[in-house]
Amino acid sequence: MSCSKKMLKYIKYGLTPSRKKLGVNYWRFFFNGLSSESARDQTFYIEFEMINPWLSPKDIVLGYSSRVTIKEEDLQYALAGTDSARNLQTESILQPSYCVLRVGMLGEKSKQICSYFPIKDVKFNPKTFEFEIGNKYFSSNKLSGFVNVTDKSHEECPELMCDSGNANWNLSYEVLNESSAGLNNDGNRWFPCGLRTEFSGKINFDGVDYYVNPKTCFGYSDRYWGKSLPSCWFHVSASNLSSIITGKKMFNSNFAIQGIFEEKVSFLGNFEGMSVNLCQTNHKKYESIWSCVQTPESEEITENQLHWSVSLHNKIYVIDVDVYCKLTDLYNRKIECPSGNRKVLSIVEGGNCLGEIRIYKKIGADIEQLEYAKIEKAVCQFGQEEDFEA
């Protein structure tokens, strides 16, 4: 993937060591693959996050457990499932400090597998977006690695907030829709650098191969960094759209919604050559209304759904988005807040969400409908801050 200097700056931001900056740095990649056993389409994610990494550059510090400091050798024992996992050092440190890789599968058999390490173990290339942590590799066009969490370590270390299992992946990717626009305020920066990201390769998850075909993979990637995570997390992204007006597939259309920032969500999208940017910045004014609620309960338990609803407007556009995901397809996971104090974001998410988007343009006192499209294979997340309980 070739990208502009501005784009490269945003992608690699935070990789250069800075002992003065506290907060969170977050890279996310979503893609889907076909099972070699059932040919079923499954959504996956790979994430890399740094939380206050230079507070403790040599040791992993967890802020939500009485066993808050984990030395590298102790972590290896824990992941190997030995009794030494109990011999973890206790200190009264409130803020966490570590790097974490997460790989997860969304759907009926959702799970997340994690690997933690201190910043000293991350080998950065200062000239480009490229880094390695042991056998795990990230660059501007490749992702590869392996992670394994045993049943015993999962039971003994709930503070690691992951499931037992194993995964390995070898993927190439290309950003087809590059964007350096997005949210930019004093405390947060979010931009969907790959509104449409094309992945290819293979991921093996718990012994099953999933093949990632660029023609059928509706991938997405983004970047977030800031002093903290939003206390209320809201996300919707999609690049599998079909026009209800024309009945045609919209191959060059995609969008992402992220929040909550100063009581608003940010929206960025491209629709067959038309770009729409409604993001919380000092010079762009817009209004947004959002909600995430359960639909009226059905007699069929499998039909119960969660409904993401967003309405945005400025002096030019009106945008309405409604996306649904079955409760049986949702996964609940926790992400630690950089402030520590046992605070985490408890997030429910789905990777096979369906819905619609309607786009209007204001013409005087009237509005004209520009597009009305069906959404498939959307990724949706909703989370709120809470106290961690193992």
Secondary structure as UniProt FT lines:
FT   HELIX           5..12
FT   TURN            13..14
FT   TURN            19..20
FT   STRAND          24..35
FT   TURN            36..38
FT   STRAND          41..51
FT   HELIX           53..55
FT   STRAND          60..61
FT   STRAND          69..70
FT   HELIX           72..80
FT   HELIX           83..86
FT   STRAND          97..106
FT   TURN            108..109
FT   STRAND          111..117
FT   HELIX           119..121
FT   STRAND          123..124
FT   TURN            126..127
FT   STRAND          130..133
FT   TURN            134..135
FT   STRAND          136..139
FT   STRAND          142..149
FT   HELIX           151..156
FT   HELIX           158..160
FT   STRAND          165..178
FT   STRAND          183..184
FT   STRAND          188..205
FT   TURN            206..207
FT   STRAND          208..212
FT   TURN            214..216
FT   STRAND          219..226
FT   STRAND          232..238
FT   STRAND          240..243
FT   TURN            244..246
FT   STRAND          249..250
FT   TURN            251..252
FT   STRAND          253..261
FT   TURN            262..263
FT   STRAND          264..271
FT   TURN            272..273
FT   STRAND          274..278
FT   TURN            282..283
FT   STRAND          287..294
FT   HELIX           301..303
FT   STRAND          305..313
FT   STRAND          317..326
FT   HELIX           327..329
FT   STRAND          331..336
FT   TURN            338..339
FT   TURN            341..342
FT   STRAND          343..363
FT   TURN            364..365
FT   STRAND          366..387
//
